[in-house]
């Protein structure tokens, strides 16, 4: 099967190629979107990724999870169930030999339900477009994210209203990809109908991971 490549855009493993099989409905997050996201994270985390634990729930190509590992997080947990995608994730894991990277083969919702206690600082949610994934995952977010943790969302439509237990921080658009960063378990009084801050990019339409 033919493949195309993307690259890690920052950190210790910068420029490392990631092969993405064509035809597997994988939509790697565009380079500039990943760069924007990790600039946002650096801002909210005081410039340091040390000790952070992140969960890439619909890992796909692994672009987001591997980017987090490259920036120096303590744990980058990737969850994926498609065999071709899993093979790609394990190939990159073997090449990087990064101790922070963990790969779980299985269903995303089942993985969340299996967690004994919240331990993640960041949940990256980039599921296949459509399917109401935010609504399906939302009741389980508290099983993964610690209070005050960050939630990153990608979808084919803009986030017009954040869940009641999330504080919107940033949002952007890159072609057909809409993305947003929120904080979990913020108090309602602090939300106060606050609008999402725009961080839009002027990218051409692209596919998302």
Secondary structure, DSSP 8 states (H G I E B T S, - for coil): --EEEEE--SSTTTT-EEEEETTS------HHHHHHHHHHHHHHTTT--TT-EEEETT-TT-HHHHHHHHHT-SEEEEEE--HHHHHHHHHHHHHH--TTEEEEES-HHHHHHH-SS--EEEEEE---SSS-HHHHHHTTHHHHEEEEEEEEEEESS---S--TTEEEEEEEEETTEEEEEEEET--HHHHTT----B-----------
